[in-house]
Amino acid sequence: MKGRYIEPFVGTGAVFFALGPRVALLGDSNDDLIATYCGVKSDWEAILASLKEHQAAHNRDHYMLRVMTTRRMGIAHYAAPTQTVAMSTP
């Protein structure tokens, strides 16, 4: 298809958003990133509500406590993921 923008590694999408093509095919090897783009496209209001809840629950004190806990537990704890989130793309 002529005039279609194809981006195999979209990353932040800076070029895509700057160009603003009418038709595009975006890809990336990061499944979480693609799931995020699909989520924003299909239900940005729900994502915004979720981010607001997260912001309200995680203030500066929360992050300072995490930093202090991480320092006590060492680099292995910091490097290992503590939570796995499964996302499916629509």
N, C-alpha and C positions, 0 to 999 in steps of 0.2 A: 504494500500500500504506500503510495507516494505521499509525502508530507507527514508521515508518522514519526514521532520522536521515540527512539529506542535508547534506554539507559540500562545496561546490564548490572551496574553497581551504583545504585541511586544514592546510597549514603544519606547525607543530609538533604539531598534533593535541591541543592542550591541552583544548579544549572537548569533543572526542570522548572522550578518555580520562577526563575528569572526569565526563561523563554516563554513560559505559559502556553505550551502547545495545546491545540484542540484535541489531538489524538496522540496518545503516548502509551508505551509499553515499558513499565518500570520493573526492575528486578534487583535482587541483592542476595548474597549468600547468608545474610543474617536473618533467620526466620522471625525473630522477635521484632526486628525493624519492619519487615513486610507486614506482619500481623498488626503492628501499630498503624501503619499507613492504611491498611484495609479497615481497621476499626474507626479511624478518623473519617474515612470516606463514608462508611455506612452508618455510624452513630456517634458523631462528635459530641452531641449533648451528653450522652452517658459517660463518655470519657472525661469531659469537663467536670461533670458532677463527681466522678471518682477521684479526679485530681484535687478537687476542692476538699473532699473528705480526707484525703491523704495529707494535704497541707495543714488542715486543722488538727489532725492527730499527731503530726510530727513537727513539733516546734524546735527551736534552737536547743532547748534543754534535752530533748530526746536525742538529737545528734551528738551533743557533747557527752552524754552518757554512753552512747555507742562507741565513740572514740576512746573514752577512758576504759571501757570494757575490752575493746579490741587490743589496746596497748597491754593490758594485764594478761590477756590470753595468748598473745604472741602472733607472729606473722602467719602461721598455718591457719589459725582461726580466721584471720582477716582475708586470706586468699581463698578459702573454701566458701562456696555459697551456703548460706544458712536457710534459704528458702527457694523452692522451685515453683515457678509459675508456669502452668501449661496454658498456651493460647492457641486457639484454632482460627484459621482464616476463613471468612465466609466464602 
